[in-house]
């Protein structure tokens, strides 16, 4: 019974992770699409649609992240803790052994949403064709970009890479050979 619940919840985590990758890929594809169409038509209003799309996709991505962490916490605290040592323990292992590159691993996929929004606003500004609709869309796009940045910075799930204090890296100091 416990093994079936564990297996089902791990399967749900894998599904959510897969959806996250699809959302990230969709964000990059939407950036390429609006940039190519907007630049080709010389219309910055088209390019300025992307930051709003990125914000919506980022919210969806974060929703999946929080669901993943909630399931992982349940597995670690309710199932693995009661199963006993040596049986099942992946979530406990992950929390005790974070990825070695810390914040870089944390921000890896999240950066796609922020960077693509910034790039879209930058390209639209470089086009320098502003009518009243474009100015309104520029304001909305800038607001969406700021909200995307704040959202990913402020709403952090308890990733082990950020919670575990980092051990200092030992480096060897170069010592010149003694002179004879």
Secondary structure as UniProt FT lines:
FT   HELIX           2..40
FT   TURN            41..42
FT   HELIX           44..47
FT   TURN            48..49
FT   HELIX           50..74
FT   HELIX           75..80
FT   HELIX           81..83
FT   TURN            85..86
FT   HELIX           90..96
FT   TURN            100..102
FT   HELIX           103..107
FT   TURN            108..109
FT   HELIX           110..127
FT   HELIX           132..154
FT   HELIX           160..163
//
